[in-house]
Amino acid sequence: MNLNCVFIINGSHKEGFRIEESDVDWMIWSKHHRVFWTLSQAQDNNSSKQTQMLADCSESPPGFALLQLIKTKSCESILETIVKMNDKFYISSSLHKKKQCSEYGHAFKIHGPCVSGEIDHVEYDSAYCFACNFWPPSASSWTERCHFWPPSQTVNDIVKTGCHFVAIGSKQGNHEDIEWRISFSLAEHKLVFSMNHFQFLTYNLLKLFLREVINKTIEENKLLSSYHIKTAVFWAIQNNVFPRLRPKNFLKCFWMCFKVILKWVYEGYCPNFFIPENNMFHTKIFGATQNKLFVKLYSLYEKGVLLCILESPSIKSYTLFFPYIHNFSSGTKENALISRAELEREVFTKILAYNAVLIPNLTFCLRVLDSIEQLIGEPLKEIQVVQLQRATVSVLQNTPFILHSWFNSSDYFLLNLSCNTERKNNRQMYVIDKISMNMLKFTDKFGCITDMLYIVMYFYKTCRNTEASTCLKMIDVKIEKLHSRRNSNVDTNSAEEHSWSMNFRKLLPMSFRLSNKISYIMELMIEQHCSLQNNKPYLYISSFVLFLMLKFLNNKHVDIRRSQEALDYLQIITDQGQEFFIEKHTRDISWQILGICQQISGNPQAALYAYKQALKVDPCNDIQIATQKRILNVEACIRSGFYKKN
C-alpha cells in the first residue's frame, strides 16, 4: 500500500449499508497533490513537496472544472497526463484514468470516474482523485441554505473538509476529456451520519426500493442511481417537507421523497444538493428516455403508497411492517396523503401550463380543452385554480395559430378535394376565424396585458392591420392607466394597494415565450426554425421588444409616424440594454428584432450593426445561424444596389 496516498471506503459500505451483490467503492488521493481555487491559496500553502493545481470553472458547466498545473516535480508520474491548451498545462481526466487502469492490468476497466474490476469475486470501484482543502465558490450558496438542517457544527466541519475532483468531464461542455467533476463524497457522508433514525430508515427503504422495483422494471440501463435517491432525501430533509418523524409517519416520509423524484423526472432536472445549477439528469435522463421513465414511475405512483411499496420482495416478506401500514391507512383525512385524483389534477395542470404548446397538434389541443372542461367544478386548491387558468389561456392562445396553419396546409387541401368551390372554402375560413377570435377574446379576460400580443399577432398574420392597430392602442391605454395608478399620490386602503401592486406586476418585462413549432408571424420564422434545429423548444423574447416590433410592423401599413416612433424607441432600449426592458437571456433576439425592423425600414447599415451585436451577446436562443443568414442577405442587397433602387 502506498503510504503517500489516502484510502477511504466510499459509497454504501461507508454509510453502513450491507446489501448483497453491491460493489465496494474506494476514494484514493495523494497527500502530495493539492488543488486550490486561487493563486493566493496556493502561495499560502507553498510546499516544496506538493504538486499544485488551480481549479478553473470559467469554461466548464456547473459542478465541473479544469485543473491547471502550476507547480510540480520533473520526475512526477503526473506529467504523463498533461495536455497543453492556450499556452497552459492541464491535467487530463481521461489520460489520468487510462494511466491508473494500465497499472492494474487487463482485468480492470474504466467505469465512469473509476477504475473497476474484480478481486476474489468482489467488485471494486476505485476513484483516483485530487483533494482540495477549500470549499468551492460555486457551492457557497449551500451554506446559506442550511437554516434547518444540517446542524451548524456539521456545516462547519463540511466546509473545513473541502472537496475532491474525480476524473470525469461533462458531456455538455467543450472539454470532456480534460474536465474533472467536483465531488462532495466526504461531505455527503457527514450528512448521512447527521440524519436521525427515521430519516436514515427512509433513505435505506428508498435505496432498497430503487434496487428491487424501479431498476427491475426499466428495460434500459439503470437510469436512476442511489446518488439521485440520496440527493432527494437531502433536499427533502433540508426543505423540512417530512411530517413529524414517528413510526406511523414512516411511509409518508418515503412517499414524500418518491414524489420529489417523480417531479424531477417529469421536469428532467435533478439539482445537485451543493450546486443546484448542476443538473444531474442532463446527459442521462432526457427526451424519449425521460418520458419512458416518467411513465414507469407514474404507474407505480398510481398504485398508491401501500401497493407501490409492497412491490419490493424484501419489504413484502416482513410481517412486522404491516402495523405501520395499518396506522398509515387508518389516519385522518387531514393527515392523509394527497389523493390520486388530486395528484392527477396537479400534474395535469403543470403539464398544460408548461408543455401544452410543445405539440402543435389539433387533436392534442382538443383533448386538453376537453380535460379542462372536466376539471371545472372540481374542488381545486387556489394554486391549482391559477394553474388551470394559465393552462387554459396557454392552449387557447396557441390553438388559433395552429388552426390557421392547418387550414392553409396541404393536409387540409387533400382532405377537402371535393370542396373545391371558393365559396365553400371562404365559408369554412370564416368559421375557423370566428372560433379563433372567440378563443383569443376569452384569454383576454384571464390573461395579463402582454397576453394581448397574441391577438395583435393573429390580426397581423391575417392582414387585419386596422384591428391590430386598435388592439395596440388598447395596450398603450392599459399600460398608461396602470402607470397613472402606480404614480398617483391618492391615499387608498390596503386592499386597493394590493390590487394595484398585483396589476403593476403585469408591466414587468417578463420574457414572452413562443413555441418554435408554431408559426406566429413571418418575420420571425427564420429565427424559430434555427432555434428549433438547436433543440430549443421556445423562443424567449422580451414582451416590450415584441410589443414595439408589432407596433412597427403593423403601423407600416397604417401610420408611418407611429411606426417610426416605435422603431426609434426600440433602438433606444436595445442600445441601453436595461434589464427592466430586456432580460439578459433575451438580448440576442432583441438585437435580432431591431435588425429585422431596420432592414424592413430600408436602413441596411443600421441592420448590419444590430445583427453583429446579436452575435456578440450570450446566444441564449441559439439563433446565430439565422443572424449570419440575415447578414449575408443584407450585404448581398447592398452590393446589388437594391436599397438605392427603393
C-alpha positions in Angstrom: 0.0 0.0 0.0 1.3 3.4 -0.9 1.9 5.4 2.3 1.8 8.7 0.4 -1.9 8.0 -0.5 -5.1 8.2 1.4 -7.5 5.3 1.0 -11.2 5.8 2.1 -14.1 3.4 1.6 -16.8 5.2 -0.2 -20.5 4.5 -1.1 -23.0 2.3 0.6 -20.4 0.5 2.8 -19.2 3.8 4.2 -22.8 4.7 5.0 -23.4 1.5 6.9 -25.4 -0.5 4.3 -24.6 -4.1 3.7 -26.6 -5.0 0.6 -25.8 -8.3 -1.2 -24.1 -8.1 -4.6 -23.2 -4.4 -4.1 -19.6 -3.4 -5.0 -17.0 -1.8 -2.8 -16.1 1.9 -3.6 -12.8 3.4 -2.8 -11.6 7.0 -3.0 -7.8 7.3 -3.3 -5.7 10.5 -3.4 -2.1 11.5 -2.9 -1.1 13.6 0.1 1.4 15.5 -2.1 -1.2 16.7 -4.7 -3.4 19.7 -3.8 -5.9 21.7 -5.7 -6.6 25.4 -5.0 -9.2 27.8 -6.2 -7.0 30.9 -6.2 -3.3 31.6 -6.6 -3.2 33.2 -3.1 -4.4 30.0 -1.6 -1.6 28.1 -3.3 1.0 30.7 -2.2 -0.2 30.5 1.4 0.2 26.7 1.3 3.5 26.7 -0.5 5.4 23.5 0.0 8.4 22.0 -1.9 6.9 18.5 -1.7 3.5 19.5 -3.2 2.3 19.3 -6.7 -0.2 22.2 -7.0 -3.1 22.7 -9.4 -5.5 25.5 -9.9 -9.2 24.8 -10.4 -10.7 26.8 -13.3 -14.5 26.7 -13.7 -14.8 29.5 -16.2 -15.1 27.3 -19.3 -16.9 24.4 -17.7 -20.6 23.7 -16.8 -21.7 24.0 -13.2 -20.1 21.3 -11.0 -17.0 20.8 -13.2 -13.6 22.3 -13.6 -10.3 22.2 -15.4 -7.2 21.5 -13.4 -4.3 23.8 -14.4 -0.9 22.6 -13.3 1.0 25.4 -11.6 3.8 23.5 -9.8 5.3 20.0 -10.0 8.4 18.0 -9.9 10.0 16.9 -13.1 10.0 13.3 -12.1 6.4 13.2 -11.2 4.3 10.5 -13.0 1.5 13.0 -13.3 3.5 14.6 -16.1 2.2 11.8 -18.4 -1.3 13.1 -18.1 -0.6 16.7 -19.0 -2.2 18.4 -22.1 -1.4 21.9 -23.3 -4.2 24.3 -24.1 -4.0 28.1 -24.7 -0.3 28.1 -23.5 -1.3 26.5 -20.2 -0.9 23.0 -18.9 -3.9 21.0 -17.7 -4.3 17.5 -16.1 -6.4 15.4 -18.4 -9.0 13.3 -16.6 -9.2 10.7 -19.4 -5.4 10.2 -19.5 -5.4 10.0 -15.8 -7.9 7.2 -15.8 -6.1 5.3 -18.6 -2.9 5.6 -16.7 -4.4 4.2 -13.5 -6.2 1.4 -15.4 -3.0 0.3 -17.2 -1.3 -0.1 -13.8 -4.0 -2.5 -12.7 -3.8 -4.7 -15.8 -6.3 -6.0 -18.4 -8.7 -7.3 -15.7 -9.7 -3.8 -14.9 -11.6 -1.3 -17.0 -12.8 2.3 -16.8 -16.2 2.8 -15.3 -17.3 6.5 -15.1 -14.7 8.3 -12.9 -13.5 4.9 -11.5 -11.2 2.0 -12.4 -13.4 -1.0 -12.0 -12.5 -4.7 -11.5 -13.0 -7.9 -9.5 -10.8 -9.3 -6.8 -11.7 -12.6 -5.1 -15.3 -12.4 -6.5 -15.8 -8.9 -5.1 -16.2 -5.9 -7.4 -14.2 -2.8 -6.6 -14.6 0.7 -8.0 -11.6 2.9 -7.3 -11.7 6.6 -7.9 -8.3 8.2 -8.1 -8.9 11.8 -7.3 -7.3 15.1 -6.2 -8.1 16.7 -2.9 -8.9 20.4 -2.2 -8.9 21.7 1.3 -11.0 24.7 0.4 -14.8 24.9 -0.2 -15.8 25.6 -3.8 -17.0 29.2 -4.5 -19.8 27.7 -6.7 -21.2 25.9 -3.6 -21.2 29.0 -1.4 -25.0 29.3 -1.6 -25.3 25.9 0.2 -24.0 27.2 3.5 -26.6 30.0 3.3 -29.4 27.4 2.9 -28.6 25.4 6.0 -31.1 27.0 8.4 -33.0 23.9 9.4 -30.6 21.1 8.6 -27.8 20.1 9.0 -26.7 21.5 12.3 -24.2 24.4 12.2 -21.4 22.3 13.6 -21.8 19.8 10.8 -21.9 22.6 8.2 -18.6 24.0 9.6 -17.0 20.5 9.5 -18.1 20.0 5.9 -16.7 23.4 4.8 -13.4 22.7 6.5 -13.2 19.3 4.8 -13.3 20.9 1.3 -14.0 18.8 -1.7 -12.3 16.4 -4.2 -12.0 16.2 -8.0 -12.9 12.9 -9.7 -11.8 12.1 -13.3 -14.9 12.6 -15.4 -15.9 15.5 -17.6 -19.3 16.9 -18.6 -20.7 15.8 -22.0 -22.4 19.2 -22.3 -19.0 21.0 -22.1 -16.3 21.6 -24.6 -13.5 19.8 -22.7 -15.0 16.5 -21.7 -11.7 14.6 -21.9 -9.9 17.2 -19.7 -12.6 18.2 -17.2 -12.9 17.0 -13.6 -16.1 16.7 -11.6 -16.3 18.3 -8.2 -17.0 15.6 -5.7 -18.6 16.1 -2.2 -18.4 12.5 -1.1 -16.9 13.2 2.3 -19.5 16.0 2.9 -22.3 13.6 1.9 -21.0 11.0 4.5 -21.2 13.6 7.2 -24.8 14.5 6.1 -25.8 10.8 6.2 -24.4 10.5 9.7 -26.3 13.6 10.8 -29.7 12.0 9.9 -31.9 10.9 12.7 -33.1 7.3 12.9 -36.3 7.6 10.8 -34.6 9.7 8.2 -31.9 7.1 7.8 -34.5 4.3 7.6 -36.3 6.3 4.9 -33.1 6.6 2.9 -32.5 2.8 3.3 -36.0 2.0 2.2 -35.7 4.1 -0.9 -32.4 2.5 -1.9 -33.9 -0.9 -1.5 -37.0 0.2 -3.5 -34.7 1.5 -6.2 -32.8 -1.7 -6.4 -35.7 -4.2 -6.3 -38.5 -2.3 -8.0 -37.5 0.8 -10.1 -34.4 -0.6 -11.7 -36.1 -4.0 -12.2 -38.9 -2.5 -14.3 -36.8 -0.3 -16.6 -35.7 -2.1 -19.7 -32.8 0.3 -20.5 -29.7 0.8 -18.4 -30.2 1.8 -14.8 -31.2 5.4 -15.2 -31.8 6.3 -11.6 -28.9 5.7 -9.2 -28.6 5.6 -5.5 -26.9 9.0 -5.7 -30.2 10.5 -7.1 -32.0 8.9 -4.2 -29.6 10.3 -1.7 -29.9 13.8 -3.2 -33.7 13.6 -3.0 -33.5 12.7 0.7 -31.1 15.5 1.4 -33.4 18.1 -0.3 -36.5 16.7 1.5 -34.9 17.0 4.9 -33.4 20.4 4.3 -36.7 21.8 3.0 -38.5 20.3 6.0 -41.1 18.5 3.9 -41.1 15.5 6.2 -44.0 15.2 8.6 -43.3 14.6 12.3 -41.0 11.6 12.5 -42.9 8.9 14.2 -43.4 5.2 13.2 -46.8 5.8 11.8 -45.4 8.6 9.5 -42.7 6.4 8.2 -44.5 5.7 4.9 -45.3 9.3 4.4 -41.6 10.2 4.5 -41.0 7.5 1.9 -43.8 8.9 -0.3 -42.7 12.5 0.0 -39.2 11.5 -1.3 -40.7 9.4 -4.1 -42.8 12.4 -5.2 -39.7 14.6 -5.3 -38.0 12.0 -7.6 -41.2 11.8 -9.7 -41.2 15.6 -10.1 -37.6 15.7 -11.1 -38.1 13.0 -13.8 -41.1 14.9 -15.1 -39.2 18.2 -15.3 -35.9 16.5 -16.4 -34.0 18.4 -13.8 -32.2 16.9 -10.8 -30.4 19.7 -8.9 -27.2 18.8 -7.2 -27.5 19.3 -3.4 -24.4 21.5 -3.2 -24.5 23.2 -6.6 -28.2 23.3 -7.7 -27.2 24.7 -11.2 -25.7 21.3 -11.9 -28.5 19.2 -13.5 -27.5 15.6 -12.8 -30.1 14.4 -15.4 -28.7 16.4 -18.2 -26.9 13.8 -20.2 -28.7 10.7 -19.0 -32.5 11.3 -18.5 -34.0 13.4 -21.3 -36.2 13.0 -24.4 -37.8 9.6 -25.0 -35.8 8.0 -22.1 -37.1 10.6 -19.7 -40.7 10.1 -20.9 -40.4 6.3 -20.6 -39.0 6.6 -17.0 -41.7 9.0 -16.0 -44.5 6.7 -17.3 -43.0 3.8 -15.3 -42.7 5.8 -12.1 -46.1 7.3 -12.5 -47.6 3.8 -13.0 -46.1 3.0 -9.6 -47.5 6.2 -8.1 -51.0 5.4 -9.4 -51.0 2.2 -7.2 -50.7 4.3 -4.1 -48.1 4.0 -1.4 -49.2 0.7 0.0 -49.3 -1.4 -3.1 -46.3 0.5 -4.5 -44.0 -0.3 -1.6 -45.2 -3.9 -1.5 -43.7 -4.3 -5.0 -40.4 -4.9 -3.2 -40.0 -8.6 -2.3 -37.8 -7.8 0.7 -40.3 -5.4 2.2 -43.3 -7.7 1.5 -41.6 -10.6 3.4 -41.5 -8.6 6.7 -44.8 -9.1 8.5 -43.7 -6.6 11.2 -44.1 -3.9 8.6 -47.8 -4.3 8.4 -48.6 -2.5 11.7 -47.1 0.7 10.1 -49.3 0.1 7.1 -52.4 -0.2 9.3 -51.5 3.1 11.1 -50.9 4.8 7.8 -54.1 3.7 6.2 -56.3 4.5 9.2 -55.1 8.1 9.5 -57.5 11.0 9.5 -58.4 12.9 6.4 -56.3 15.8 7.4 -53.2 13.7 7.8 -53.7 11.6 4.7 -51.5 11.9 1.6 -52.7 13.7 -1.5 -55.3 11.7 -3.2 -54.7 10.1 -6.7 -57.3 12.4 -8.3 -55.7 15.5 -6.7 -52.3 14.5 -7.9 -53.6 13.9 -11.4 -55.1 17.4 -11.4 -51.8 18.8 -10.1 -49.6 17.0 -12.5 -52.0 17.6 -15.4 -52.3 21.3 -14.8 -48.5 21.6 -14.7 -48.3 19.7 -18.0 -50.8 22.1 -19.5 -49.1 25.2 -18.1 -45.6 24.3 -19.4 -45.8 21.8 -22.2 -49.1 22.2 -24.0 -47.8 24.4 -26.8 -44.9 22.0 -27.4 -47.2 19.8 -29.5 -48.8 21.8 -32.3 -51.5 19.3 -32.9 -55.2 20.0 -33.1 -56.1 16.6 -31.7 -54.0 17.2 -28.7 -55.4 20.7 -28.2 -59.0 19.4 -28.3 -58.2 16.7 -25.8 -56.6 19.2 -23.5 -59.6 21.5 -23.7 -61.9 18.6 -23.0 -59.9 17.7 -20.0 -60.0 21.3 -18.7 -63.8 21.2 -19.0 -63.9 18.0 -16.9 -61.8 19.8 -14.2 -64.1 22.8 -14.0 -66.2 22.4 -10.8 -63.8 20.1 -9.1 -62.7 21.0 -5.6 -59.4 22.6 -6.6 -56.9 24.4 -4.4 -56.3 28.1 -5.1 -52.9 27.4 -6.7 -54.5 24.7 -8.8 -57.1 27.2 -10.0 -54.4 29.6 -11.1 -52.5 26.8 -12.9 -55.7 25.7 -14.6 -56.4 29.3 -15.7 -52.9 29.8 -17.1 -53.1 26.4 -18.8 -56.4 27.3 -20.4 -55.0 30.7 -21.6 -51.9 29.0 -23.0 -53.9 26.5 -25.0 -56.4 29.0 -26.3 -53.7 31.4 -27.3 -51.8 28.9 -29.5 -54.7 27.0 -31.0 -55.8 29.8 -33.4 -52.3 29.8 -35.0 -52.3 26.0 -35.3 -55.8 26.2 -36.9 -54.7 28.9 -39.3 -51.6 26.9 -40.3 -53.6 23.7 -40.7 -56.3 25.4 -42.9 -53.6 26.7 -45.2 -51.6 23.4 -45.3 -51.6 20.7 -48.0 -53.2 18.3 -45.5 -56.4 20.4 -45.4 -56.4 20.7 -49.2 -56.2 16.9 -49.6 -59.0 16.4 -47.1 -61.2 18.8 -49.0 -60.7 17.9 -52.6 -64.5 17.7 -53.1 -65.0 21.2 -51.6 -63.3 22.9 -54.5 -65.5 25.9 -54.7 -64.2 29.2 -53.5 -67.5 29.8 -51.7 -67.2 26.7 -49.5 -63.6 27.5 -48.6 -64.4 31.1 -47.7 -67.3 29.9 -45.5 -65.0 27.4 -43.7 -62.3 30.0 -43.3 -64.9 32.4 -41.8 -66.0 29.7 -39.3 -62.4 28.9 -38.3 -61.6 32.6 -37.9 -64.7 33.2 -35.8 -63.7 30.3 -33.5 -60.1 31.6 -33.3 -61.2 35.1 -32.4 -63.6 33.8 -29.7 -60.6 31.9 -28.2 -58.4 34.9 -28.2 -61.0 37.2 -26.7 -61.7 34.7 -24.0 -58.0 34.7 -23.0 -58.1 38.5 -22.6 -60.4 38.1 -19.6 -57.9 35.9 -17.7 -54.5 36.8 -19.1 -52.3 39.8 -18.4 -51.6 42.8 -20.6 -48.8 41.1 -22.5 -51.2 38.2 -23.4 -53.0 40.7 -25.7 -50.0 40.5 -28.0 -51.3 37.1 -29.2 -54.4 38.9 -30.5 -52.2 41.5 -32.2 -50.1 38.8 -33.9 -53.2 37.0 -35.1 -54.6 40.2 -36.6 -51.3 41.0 -38.2 -50.9 37.4 -39.5 -54.4 37.6 -41.1 -53.7 41.0 -42.7 -56.1 43.0 -40.5 -53.9 45.9 -39.7 -56.7 48.3 -38.6 -57.9 45.8 -35.9 -54.3 45.2 -34.9 -53.6 48.9 -34.6 -56.7 49.3 -32.4 -55.5 46.5 -30.2 -52.1 48.0 -29.8 -53.7 51.3 -28.8 -55.7 49.4 -26.1 -52.4 48.0 -24.7 -51.0 51.5 -24.7 -54.0 52.8 -22.8 -53.9 49.9 -20.3 -50.2 50.5 -19.6 -50.7 54.2 -19.2 -53.6 53.6 -16.8 -51.6 51.3 -14.6 -48.7 53.7 -14.6 -51.0 56.5 -13.5 -52.4 54.4 -10.7 -48.9 53.4 -9.6 -47.7 57.0 -9.6 -50.8 58.6 -8.0 -50.5 60.0 -4.5 -54.1 59.4 -3.6 -54.4 57.6 -0.3 -56.0 54.2 -0.7 -56.9 51.3 1.5 -54.7 48.3 1.8 -56.9 46.1 -0.4 -56.6 48.6 -3.3 -52.9 48.9 -2.8 -52.6 45.2 -3.0 -54.7 45.2 -6.1 -52.6 47.9 -7.7 -49.4 46.2 -6.9 -50.6 43.0 -8.4 -51.7 44.8 -11.6 -48.4 46.7 -11.8 -46.6 43.3 -11.9 -48.1 42.9 -15.3 -45.9 45.7 -16.6 -42.7 43.8 -15.7 -40.6 42.8 -18.7 -41.2 39.1 -18.4 -40.0 37.2 -21.4 -42.6 36.2 -24.0 -42.4 32.5 -24.9 -43.2 31.5 -28.5 -43.2 27.8 -29.4 -40.8 27.2 -32.2 -43.2 24.6 -33.7 -45.9 27.1 -34.3 -45.8 29.9 -37.0 -46.9 33.2 -35.5 -45.6 35.9 -37.8 -43.5 35.5 -41.0 -40.8 37.9 -39.8 -39.6 35.5 -37.0 -39.9 32.2 -38.9 -36.1 32.0 -39.7 -35.2 32.5 -36.1 -37.8 30.0 -34.9 -36.5 27.4 -37.4 -32.9 28.0 -36.4 -33.7 27.8 -32.7 -35.7 24.6 -33.2 -32.8 23.0 -35.1 -30.7 23.6 -32.0 -33.2 21.7 -29.9 -34.7 24.8 -28.3 -38.5 24.3 -27.9 -39.1 28.0 -27.3 -38.0 31.4 -28.5 -37.8 33.8 -25.5 -38.5 37.4 -26.4 -38.8 40.5 -24.1 -42.5 41.4 -24.0 -41.7 45.0 -24.5 -39.5 44.3 -27.6 -42.2 42.2 -29.2 -44.8 44.9 -28.5 -42.6 47.5 -30.2 -41.8 45.2 -33.1 -45.6 44.5 -33.7 -46.2 48.3 -33.4 -43.6 49.0 -36.0 -44.7 46.3 -38.4 -48.4 46.9 -38.2 -48.2 50.7 -38.4 -46.0 50.5 -41.6 -49.4 49.9 -43.3 -51.5 52.3 -41.1 -49.5 55.1 -39.6 -45.9 55.8 -40.8 -45.2 58.3 -38.0 -46.2 55.8 -35.2 -44.2 53.1 -37.0 -41.0 55.3 -36.9 -41.6 56.2 -33.2 -41.8 52.5 -32.3 -38.5 51.8 -34.2 -36.8 54.7 -32.5 -37.9 53.6 -29.1 -36.8 50.0 -29.9 -33.4 51.4 -30.9 -33.0 53.3 -27.6 -33.9 50.5 -25.2 -31.9 47.9 -27.1 -28.8 50.2 -27.1 -29.1 50.9 -23.4 -29.7 47.2 -22.6 -31.6 47.9 -19.4 -32.7 44.7 -17.8 -36.0 46.3 -16.8 -36.9 46.2 -20.5 -34.7 43.5 -21.9 -33.7 40.5 -19.7 -30.3 39.0 -20.1 -31.5 35.8 -21.8 -33.4 37.8 -24.5 -30.7 40.2 -25.6 -29.7 38.2 -28.7 -33.2 38.1 -30.1 -33.7 41.8 -29.1 -30.8 42.9 -31.3 -32.0 40.5 -34.0 -35.5 42.0 -34.0 -34.0 45.5 -34.1 -32.0 44.4 -37.2 -35.1 43.0 -38.8 -37.0 46.2 -38.3 -34.1 48.4 -39.5 -33.8 46.1 -42.6 -37.6 46.4 -43.4 -37.4 50.2 -42.9 -34.7 50.4 -45.6 -31.7 51.1 -43.3 -29.1 48.4 -44.2 -26.2 49.8 -42.2 -28.2 50.0 -39.0 -29.5 46.5 -39.6 -26.0 45.1 -40.1 -24.9 46.8 -36.8 -27.8 45.2 -34.9 -27.1 41.8 -36.4 -23.4 41.9 -35.5 -24.4 43.0 -31.9 -26.7 40.0 -31.7 -23.7 37.7 -32.4 -21.7 39.3 -29.6 -24.2 38.7 -26.7 -24.9 35.4 -25.0 -26.6 33.1 -27.6 -29.4 32.0 -25.2 -31.9 31.4 -28.1 -29.3 29.8 -30.4 -30.2 31.9 -33.4 -26.6 32.6 -34.6 -27.1 30.8 -37.9 -30.2 32.9 -38.6 -28.3 36.1 -37.8 -25.5 35.1 -40.2 -28.1 34.4 -42.9 -29.6 37.8 -42.5 -26.2 39.5 -42.6 -25.4 37.8 -45.8 -28.8 38.8 -47.2 -28.3 42.5 -46.3 -24.7 42.5 -47.8 -26.0 40.9 -51.0 -28.8 43.5 -51.3 -26.2 46.4 -50.7 -23.9 45.0 -53.4 -26.8 44.7 -55.9 -28.0 48.3 -55.2 -31.4 47.1 -54.0 -31.7 49.8 -51.4 -30.7 52.6 -53.8 -33.4 51.4 -56.2 -36.0 51.5 -53.5 
